[in-house]
Amino acid sequence: MDFNISIYLDKRTLIKHSKNLYRVKLRVYSNITKKAKLYSTKIDLSIEDFEKIFNSTIKVKKKLSETKSYLLKFEQEAIDVCKELDPFTFEKFERKFFRNKNAAINVAHHYLEKINALLNNDQIATANNYELSLKSFGMFILKKTKFNSLEEKEIEISKAIKNFTFYDVTADWLEKYEYWMVKKELKSFTTVSMYVRCLRTIFNDAISENDIKEDIYPFGRGKTKYQIPSSQKTKKALKSSQLTILFQATPETLKQEKAKDFWFLSYALYGINFKDICLLTYSDLNEDSIKYFREKTVTTKKSNLKEISIPLNDYAKQIIEKYSNPSKKKTDYVFTVVDKKDNAFEQKRKIKNFISFINLHINKIAKKNGVNFKISTYWARHSFASVSIQNGATMEFISEALNHSNMNVTKGYFSGFDDKTKKQFSKNLMNF
């Protein structure tokens, strides 16, 4: 075993205002690290009574007998928890042993653990998705979405999910949740999919920690399982003629000029995500290219991180020079949207505001020049892919340029292109 458990009388310090009482501790020893930790049992005993309790030849009186039973049960519970840990660590032991007894099967408990872990890893947006997911299930349990105040909403949802267990989540329950979200609350299948995928991860985590049995897992294929809906978003891209109009348009204000410059910078840099633009440092910037790791994958693909290399064309060089941070230190950000002193929450807020700024003013230019539908920063990414395919780029090139995890993701982009683009792609397939 990786551990040893025992009940221990800590004789280093007498209990305050006591002549002969010491703390009784649970001693946990790791055979891996060769270290021990002591944990409170909330019991105080004299040396004499402690020895009586653990001497099998002595029959103890009622009060001491109750204390003995309590301590032996406390010890056995610790042993049972440790047996489930592979490998044993003090952190895992403390998290499981000192939680509420019903926490193992409580969905909200596991959600909150996940959210805290994400926040500690500065994955603010992902943590927010899990929070929204849990609140959505709480509102479904309540069958209520309108509240008199935000405070009332938080209190009622908290009560609703307090006794929400994994055993409540069946395939039938999930089908009813999906129906309620789509038909009653008019939410999209994409939203349902996002929230339920969070729940599926929570299930998988609880199973891997031996908190629940795999046989209650409700997800999968078949009549007795729930299949998460998959919806394919249409990838929005501007046509070459629309890109030309937008690129040649004359901004009416400096704000519009900045929005246009950064929108086309993203386009020129292979549809680089705006968060990655904001977080580029001078160490990522070379004379003729940028090399960086996509922020989205840094925390999700640590074992398979892929450095992205993008050549800089004249336009990109011009925009970088125009808006670059004058300090030009290797560790500084190229642009001044965020600051090195910002914590994760402040960084997220600034980037979100910057993207909103770009979207607001690029749409003013677009509308002024005959593009009568809303576009966003993400359209720059899709437009790059669309134009690249029209120019004969292969799916492999697009996949690598957009840093997709697999070709299926790239196919999702391709499915959003118009028939003319698809025909051109098909025409170029045999140009070996």
N, C-alpha and C positions, 0 to 999 in steps of 0.2 A: 504493500500500500504506500501511497505517496504521503501519508499523514499518520499522526498518532494523537489521540484525544484522551484527556484525563481531567478529573476534577482536582483542583489544586488549592491549598490554603496559602494565601500570600502573607507570609509572616514578616514582611519587611516593615510594615507600618501598622500600628494599632489604630483601631477605629477611634475617632475623636470622642472625648468624654467617656471612654470605655477603658476598663482595666485589663480585659483579657480577650477582647473580640478582634478578629481579623476578617478581611474580605475573602470569601470563597470565590475562586475564579475557574473559568473553563480554560484549560491549557491546550492550545492547538500547536502541534509541531509539524513542520514541513520537512519530510525526508529528502525533498528535492533541493531546497535552499539551505537546509540545516539551520533554520531559524524557528523561533517559537513566539507565539503571541498569547496574551492573557485577555480574557473577556469576562465582564461582570456576569454573575449569576443572580445578583441582588440578594444574596444570602451572606450573613455574618455569623461566624462561629468561633468558639474558643478552641484551643488546640485539643483539649480533652474531649469536647463534643465531636469535633471533626474525626478524631481517631476512633471514637465509639461508633460513629456512623459507618465507617469503612472497615470495621473489624467484624468479620462474619461470625465470630464466636460470641459476640456481645449482642444481647437483645435490647434494643433501644425502646424508650417510652414513646407514647403516642405523638407528641410534638416533634421529637427528633425523628421518629419514623416517617412522618409526613415530609419533613425536610429531606430525608434520605431519598424518598420516592421522587420528590421534585427534582433533586440533583441528578439522580440516575436517568430520569426521563429527559432532562436537559442535555445530559451527556449523549444519550442515545439519538436524540434528534440531531445533534451536531454530527455524529457519526454517519447518520443516514444522508445528511446533506453532502458531506464530504465524499461519500461513495458515488454520488452522482457527478462529481467534478472530475473531468478528464481533459487535461491534467489538473491537479489541485493547485489553486492559488488562493492566497488570503483575500484578495479582492473579490473573487467569485464567491468564496465562502461567506464573507461578510454581507454581500449583496443578497444572497439567498437565505441565510440563516436568520438575519435580523429584520427581514421584511414581515409584513402582515401574513398571517398563516394562510389566508385565502388568496394571496397575491399570485401564487403559481398559476391559477386558472383565471385570474382577473385580466381582461383584455386591456382596460385602461392602465393598469400598472405596467404592463409590458410596453404600451404605447409611450408612456411617460419616460420609461427607461431609454427607449429608442430616441425620443426627442432630445433628452438630455445628452445622450452620447453624440448626436448630430451637432448639437449646439457647441459642445466641448471641442468638436472637430471643425468648428466654424462653417458648417454646412447649413447656413441659415435658411436658404430657400427650401431645401429638402425637409428640414425640421418643420417649416411652416406647412408643407404639404401634409405631413403626418398629423399636425394639429388640426388642420381643416378636415382631414379624413375622420378623426376621432369625433370631432364636433358634429359632423354629418351623421354618423351612426347614432350619436346621442339624440339628435333632433328626430331621427327616424323612430327611435324607441319612444320618444315623447309624442311623435306624430304632430310636431309643432315646429314652425319656422319663424313665427312672428312673436316678438317679446316687447314688453313695455320699455325696457332699457337694456343696455349691454350687461349691466350688473345682474339683472334678473335672468338674462340668457345664460350667463356663465354659471349661476347658481343652479338653475334647473337642469342644465346639461350635466353638470357635475354630479347631481343626484341621480340622474338617469343612467350614467355609466358606472356608478359606484359598484353595483352588483352585476355588471355586464361580464359574463364569463364566456370562455371559448366554447363551452357546451351549448350556449345559446345560438351560436352561429352554425346553422345548418345550410345545406344547399337550398332548401325551401325558404329559409329566412333571407338568404342573399337574393333569391329571385324576387321576393316581395320588396326588398330594399331597392333593387334595380327598378322595379315597376313604379314605386313611390317616387324615386328621383326623377325618372323620365316623364311619367304621365302626370303626376301630381305637382312636382316642383319644377317641371319643364327644364330639367338639367340635361346636358348632352351625355351621350354614351361615353365620350372621352372623359368627362368629369367622373362618371361612375367608375370607369376603368381605373383612373388615377387613384381614387380613394380605396377601391377594393384591392388594388395591387399593394397598397400600403398594409392593409389588413392581412393579406397573404404573407407578406414578409414577416409581420408580427407572429403569425402562426408558425412559420418556419423557424423563427428564432426560439419560440417557446418549445418547440419539439426538439431542437438541437440542444437546449438546456435541460432536457428531461423534465420539463414542467407539465407537459401534456403528452398524451399518447398519439401516435401518428394515425390511429384508426378513426379519430374524430376529424381529421383533415377534410374540409368540405370542397376543396378545389380540384378541378381536373375534368376529364371527359367521361361521359356515360350518364345514365339516367339518375344515378344517386349523387352525382357531383355537380358543382356549379362551375360553369365556364365563363371566365371574365370576358365581357364584350370587347371586341377590338374594332376600333374605328380608324379609318385612314383619313387623316386630314389632307385636303387638297393643298399641294404646295404652290403658293402664290408667287408668280414671277412676272416681271414686266417683259413685254416683247422688245425686240431690238429697236423698233421705231419709237416706242415709248421711252426707252432708255436714252435714245438720242435726244428726244425732246427735253427730257428732264436734265440731261447733262448740259445742253446748250442754253437752258433757261437762265435768265438773269435774276438773281435774288434781289428783293426789294429792301432788305435790311441785313445788318451784319449777322443777326441770329439765323436768318434763312441761309446766308452764305456758309456759316459754320455747319449748319445741319446738312446742307448739300455736300459740303466737303467731306464730312465724316461718313455720310451714307455711301458715297462713291469710294471712299477709302476702304470700307468694308468690302465692297464689290471688287475693288482692284486687288485686295489681299485674299482672294479665293473665298469670299463670303465669310471672313473671320467674324466670330461672335463679338458683340460689342463689349461684353465683359472682358474678353481677352484683349481687346483694343485698350481698354482702360487700365489693364494690369500689365501691359508690356513695359519692360524695363530696358534701359540702355544696354544691359548685358545681352538682351535678346536681339539687339539691332546690330547688323553688320552693314558694310558699305553697300552691298547689293542684295541683301536678303534679311528676313527676320526668321529666327528660330526660337520656338517656344513650345511649351506643353499646354494643351488646352485645359483651362481651369476646371471644366466640367469633369474631366477624366482623372485629375490629380488624386482625388479622394476615392474614386470608384475603381480604378484600374492600376493600382500601385505596382502590381506584379508584371504589368504589360504596358507601361507607359511608352508612348511613341512621340518622339520629337517631331514637330511639324516645321517644315522649311518652306518658305514662300519667297520667291524672287521679288524684288522691288522694281516696279516699272517707274517711269519718270513721274507719272501722276502721284503715285504713292510717296515717292521721295519728296515731292513738292509739298504735299499736305503735311507730312511728318515734320518737315522743316518749318512750315508755317505755324504749327501749333505746338511744337515741342517745348518741353520744360527747359528753360535756359541753363539750368545747373549742369545737365549732361553727365552726372555721376553714374557709374555703372549700376549702382543699386537703386537709383531713382527711377520713377515711372517716366515714360516718354511723354505722356500727357498729364496735365494737372487736374484731371477729374477727381482722383482720389489722392490721399496722402499716406505716407508710410506710417504715420502716427494713428491712423484710423483703425478702430477695432472692426470686427467682422460686420456688426450691425450698421455702423456708420458707413462702412465701405459699400455695403449692399444698398443703403439708402441713397448715397451719392450716385452710384451707377444707375439705379432705377430712375432717379430724377434726370440724369443725363440722357438716358434712352427716351424718356418722355419728352424731353426738350427736342431731340432729333426728330421724333415722330410728329410732334406738333408742327414744326417749321418746315419739314420736308413735304408735309401734306399741304401746307399753304402754297408752296411753289408748285406742287403737282396740280392742285385744283386750278390755280391761275393759268396753267398751261395745258388744260384740257384733259388731265387725268382725273376723271370724275368718280374715283373710288379711293377708299382709304388704303394707304400703304404703310409699311412700318420698316424698322431696321432689319427685320427678318427677311423682307422681300429682297434685300441686297444679296443675301445668301442664295436664295432660290434663283434669282436672276443670273447670278454668276454661273450656277449649274446649268441653267437653260441655254445661255449663250454659248457655254463651253461645248455642250452637246451639239448645238447647231453648227459649231465650228469643227465638228468631227472628233471631239474628245470621247474616249472610251469610258465605259462604266467604271472600270478599274481606276482610271485617272480621277473621275469625279469622287469615287469612294475615298481614295487616298487624300484628295484635296480637302474634302469636307471632314476628314478624320472620322469616318463611320466605323462602327464596331464590326459590321459585316455587310455583305452585299444586299441583304434584304432591306436594310435601312435606306440604302442608295436607291433601290427599286421604288421605294415609297416616294422619293423625290421625282423619279422618272414618270410615275403614274400621274403626277399633277401637271405634266406638260401638255401643250396642245397637240392636235393631230399632226400639224405641219412639222413640229419639232420631232415627234416620234418617227415620222416618215423619213426625215433627214437622217436621224440616228440609224434607222434600219438600212438606209441606202449606204451608209458608211461602214456598216458591219463587215462587209466583205472586202474592204480596202486594206488588205493585210500589209 
